[in-house]
Amino acid sequence: MSIAFPGESPQYRAARDRLLAREVELRRSMEAVAAARRLLPPGGVVPEDYIFQGLGADDEPKDVRLSELFAPGKDSLVIYSFMFPRDAGDLRPGPPTGQTALLALNEGPCPSCVAFLDQLDGAAEHATQHLNLAVVAKAPLPRVLTFAQERGWQRLRMLSSASNTYNRDYLAETAEGAQRPMLTVFHRDEDAIRHFWSSELFYGPWDQGQDPRHVGTLEPVWNLFDLTPEGRPDWDEQLSYS
């Protein structure tokens, strides 16, 4: 199929066709990686049925076990570990208003995690037709729920891991207690809940000038930047913009 857009030069079309071939190869590579991921051997059995704090059907706080995050007929569970509290070295401004704004900066939410969750909230209604999805933060449940309400998240299931070791066990917390933004997938087999995959790219080697991009294929904002002549800015997401 040969296509052309108004006013383009032969040089543009030749270069664009070469780029198109590379995009096709990238698509094939991404599909091959996804296929290889699906063929991973069974992962480790979850060491305990972690107890989180969440909201019950009556909108009252209740204990929620990991096993209870699996709905009937949905055997995959995706958990994002939200850095709340944020990294101690993150000096970006906190929320300008609301109850969360009253917290000390180092006790507040990570702006980059918030940007990712803003995007995930929009996808959640569609994704949860076929999988289970939850967001886990180390902060106490009232803080987590208050911020989610202030941020306008309506579709994300928010949980607190303040009283368990989930974050530490699944590499979302350092030995010193610093939170890390891991995305982890669990799968329910007939006899057990097993770890299936985590965004270990966060801990892989970083190429010069790049961040980990461990959930990069899921982030519309950064992928939109990649489509422009300017590319990705040397910039960090903020909780608000003037």
N, C-alpha and C positions, 0 to 999 in steps of 0.2 A: 504494500500500500504506500503510495506516494502522496504526501500532503504538503501544503505550503500556506503560509500566513501572509496577509497583506504587507507589501513593501519589503519583504525580506530579500537579502542578497543571495547570490549563489554561494558565497563564502559562508554565510550564516547557515544555509541549508545543509551544506556539506559537513560543517562542524556539528550541527544539531543531529544529523543522521549518525555520526560517529558516537556522539554522546548517547543517543537512543540505544545503540547496540550495547553500550556499557550499562545503561539502566536495565535492559533486559537481562543481562548477566547478573546484575545485583538482585533483581527479583528472583531469578533462579537460585542464587546463592542463599537468599533469605528463606526461600521455601525448602531448600535442602537442609539448612540448619534447623528449621522447625521440624522437619521430618526426622532428623537425627535426634532431636530432643524427645520426640514422642517414643523413640526406640530405646531410651535409656533403660537400663536394668532397674528392678525395683529398688527404691531408695530405703533409707533406714526407717525403721518403725519409730514413730513419735514416742519419746521416753516416758511421757506422762500425759494424762488428759488435762492439759493446762486449764486453770480456772481464771477467766477474765472477768472484769466488771463491765456490764452493759445495761441497756434498757430492756425491760421485759415488755410483754404485750400490753401491760397496763401503764406503760411509760414510767414505771418505777425502777430504780436501780436493782439489779439482781446479778448473781453469779451466773456466768455462762461458760460452759466447758467447751473446749475445742471441738469435741465430737458433736456438740449441739449446733455448731456453725454449718453443718452439712444438712441441707434440705433434702427431703425424699426425691430420689431420681437425679440428684446432682452430686457426683462423686469427686469433683475437683473443687478445691478451696484456695483462693488467692488472698494472701494477706500482705498488706503494705505496712511496713514499720515506719511510722510517722515520727520524725525527730521533734518531739515535744516532751521534754525541753530540747531546745536547739543546742548546737555545738557551742562550747564556751567561747571560742574565738570568733563567732559570727556576730559582728557589730552592726549589721543592718538594722534599721529602725523597726520597732515593734508596731503592733496595731495602734493607729492614732486615737481610736475611741473604743468604748466598750469595757467590760470587766477584764478582758485579757490584757488591755492596755495598762492595767494597774499592777501587773506582775513585773518583777525584776526582769530585765532584758534576757538574762541567761536562763530564765525559767519559762520563757515564752516559746512560741512555735517557730520552726525553721521556715523562712520565706520560700525557699526552693521546694520544700516538701508541700507547702501550701499551694504553690503554683501547680505542682503536679496533681494534687488532690482536687483543685478547682477543675482541672481537665478531666480527671477520673470520675468526678461526680456527674458530669454530663454523659459519660459512657456507661455508668453503672446500670441504669435502667435497662439498657440493651444487653449488656454482658450478663446480668444476673438471670436472664432467661435460660442460660445454659450452664452457669457456674455459680459458686458461692463466693462472695467478696466481702472482705472486712478490712478495716483500718485499725491498727493497734498503736497506742502511744503509751509511754511510761508515765505520763502525767496522771494525776488522780482523775477519776471519771467526771466529776463536776466541771473541772477545767476543760476537759476534752469536749464535753457536750456543750458547754457555754461557748467555746470558740467555734465549734461547728455551726451553732445557731447564728452566731455573729457573722460568720462567713457566708451563710446562706446555703450550706450543703444540706440537701434534702434526700439524697439517695444512698449515701454512704453509711454503712453500719460501723459505728464508732465504738471502740472498746478500749479499756485501760488494762495494761499489764503491770500495774503498780505492785501487785502482790504475788507475781510469779516470776519465773526465770526464763520465760519464752524468749525475750529479746537477747539475753546472754547466750542461750543455747543455740539460737539460729542466727548468730553473728550480726545482730542488730544492736549490739551494745558491746563496748570494749571492756577490758578488765578493769578500767578505771571508772566505768559507769557512763561514758559518753555514748550517746545514741547514734545509730547509723541507719541510713535509709534503704533497708533491704526489701526486695519484693520476693516473696516465697510462695511456692505452690505445694499443696499437699493433695494426696489422692487417697480416697477410701477404697480399700480392697474389701474382699469378703470378710476377712478376719482381722484387719488392722488398718490404721491410718498411717500412711507412709509419707515421708518427705519425697517430693518429686523433683523440684528444681528451685534454685534460688539465683538471684542476680549477682552471681559471684564475679561478674565483670567489674564490680565495684572494687574488688580486691586484686584484680589483674593489673598487669603493667599499663601505665598511662602513656599514650603517645604524646610527644612534645606538643604543647599548646592545646591539649584537649583535656577535658574533665573525664570522669569514668564512663559516662554515657551508658550506664548499666541498665537504665530503663529508657534509653533514648528513642527506641523505635515506637514507644507508647506516647511520646510527648508531642502533640500537635504544634505547640508554640515553637520549639526548636526546629522541628521539621519544616515549618513554614519559613523560618529564616533561611534554611538551606536552599530554598527555591529562588532566592533573590540574588541580584548581583553583589549585594553587600555581604551576604553570608551571615553566619552567626556573629552577633556583636560581642565585644569584650564587656560582658555585662552580667549582673546577677539579678534574678527576679526579686521584686520587693513586695511587701504586703499591701502597699498602696502607692499610687503615682500621682505626682502633682500635675 
